[in-house]
């Protein structure tokens, strides 16, 4: 599956994980993404680690890379990563532990609207 390859393009997986860990989507939404992936694809083509992610509990979310057995690479530019924080701020309002200011995050989102696609 494109974007979910352990030894190739893992950009989609990296993006979804980043959105969860950076607070742009809830853990429930994170899991729902993978449920949708399973519903809408041939089961034989779904990487085995997707099933492990579906079984993951919220208190284990920071163990995602241990569960996967690899760290997916996303290829996001720094400003695109900052835009993910902008999404988090727009959706959930207050954040205290992010590496940039709220204004910088929202500016990055405004300048990287494609990240919403």
C-alpha positions as CSV (number, residue, x, y, z in Angstrom):
1,X,0.0,0.0,0.0
2,X,1.4,3.4,-1.0
3,X,2.5,5.4,2.0
4,X,2.6,2.5,4.4
5,X,5.7,0.5,3.3
6,X,8.2,-0.5,5.9
7,X,11.0,-0.6,3.4
8,X,9.9,2.2,1.1
9,X,7.4,5.0,1.1
10,X,5.9,5.4,4.6
11,X,4.9,9.0,4.2
12,X,1.2,8.5,4.8
13,X,1.8,6.5,8.0
14,X,4.3,9.1,9.2
15,X,1.8,11.9,8.6
16,X,-1.0,10.1,10.5
17,X,1.2,9.3,13.4
18,X,2.6,12.8,13.5
19,X,-0.9,14.3,13.6
20,X,-1.8,12.1,16.6
21,X,1.4,12.7,18.5
22,X,1.4,16.4,17.8
23,X,-2.2,16.7,18.9
24,X,-3.9,17.6,15.6
25,X,-6.2,14.5,15.8
26,X,-7.4,12.6,18.8
27,X,-6.4,9.0,19.6
28,X,-10.0,8.0,18.7
29,X,-9.6,9.6,15.3
30,X,-6.2,8.0,14.9
31,X,-7.7,4.6,15.4
32,X,-10.7,5.4,13.2
33,X,-8.3,6.2,10.4
34,X,-6.9,2.7,10.5
35,X,-10.4,1.1,10.8
36,X,-11.4,3.0,7.6
37,X,-8.2,1.8,5.9
38,X,-9.1,-1.8,6.7
39,X,-12.7,-1.3,5.6
40,X,-11.7,0.3,2.3
41,X,-8.8,-1.9,1.2
42,X,-8.2,-5.5,0.3
43,X,-7.3,-7.2,3.6
44,X,-4.5,-9.2,1.9
45,X,-2.8,-6.0,1.0
46,X,-2.9,-4.4,4.4
47,X,0.5,-4.5,6.2
48,X,0.4,-6.6,9.4
49,X,1.5,-3.7,11.6
50,X,-1.8,-1.9,10.8
51,X,-3.6,-4.6,12.9
52,X,-1.1,-3.9,15.7
53,X,-1.9,-0.2,15.5
54,X,-5.6,-1.0,15.7
55,X,-5.0,-2.9,18.9
56,X,-3.0,-0.1,20.5
57,X,-4.5,1.5,23.6
58,X,-4.3,5.2,24.2
59,X,-1.9,4.9,27.1
60,X,0.5,3.1,24.7
61,X,0.4,5.7,22.0
62,X,4.0,6.8,22.7
63,X,5.1,3.2,22.0
64,X,3.9,3.4,18.4
65,X,7.4,3.0,16.9
66,X,8.1,0.0,19.1
67,X,4.9,-1.6,17.9
68,X,5.8,-0.8,14.3
69,X,9.4,-2.0,14.6
70,X,10.5,1.0,12.5
71,X,10.2,4.7,12.3
72,X,8.2,5.9,9.2
73,X,9.7,8.8,7.3
74,X,7.3,11.5,6.2
75,X,9.4,13.9,4.3
76,X,7.5,16.9,5.7
77,X,9.2,20.2,5.6
78,X,9.7,22.0,9.0
79,X,7.0,24.5,8.1
80,X,4.6,21.7,7.3
81,X,5.3,20.1,10.7
82,X,4.6,23.5,12.3
83,X,1.3,23.6,10.3
84,X,0.3,20.4,12.1
85,X,0.6,22.3,15.4
86,X,-1.6,25.0,13.8
87,X,-4.3,22.3,13.1
88,X,-4.0,21.2,16.7
89,X,-4.4,24.8,18.0
90,X,-7.4,25.5,15.7
91,X,-9.2,22.3,16.7
92,X,-8.4,22.0,20.4
93,X,-7.5,25.6,21.3
94,X,-4.8,25.5,24.1
95,X,-1.4,23.8,24.0
96,X,1.3,24.3,26.5
97,X,4.2,22.1,25.3
98,X,4.9,22.8,21.7
99,X,8.2,24.0,20.3
100,X,6.8,27.1,18.5
101,X,4.4,29.9,19.5
102,X,0.7,29.7,18.7
103,X,1.1,32.5,16.2
104,X,4.0,30.7,14.4
105,X,1.9,27.5,14.2
106,X,-1.1,29.3,12.8
107,X,1.0,31.2,10.3
108,X,2.6,28.0,9.2
109,X,-0.9,26.5,8.7
110,X,-2.0,29.5,6.7
111,X,1.1,29.2,4.5
112,X,0.7,25.4,4.1
113,X,-3.0,25.0,3.4
114,X,-2.2,21.8,1.3
115,X,-1.5,20.0,4.6
116,X,-5.3,20.0,5.2
117,X,-5.9,17.9,2.0
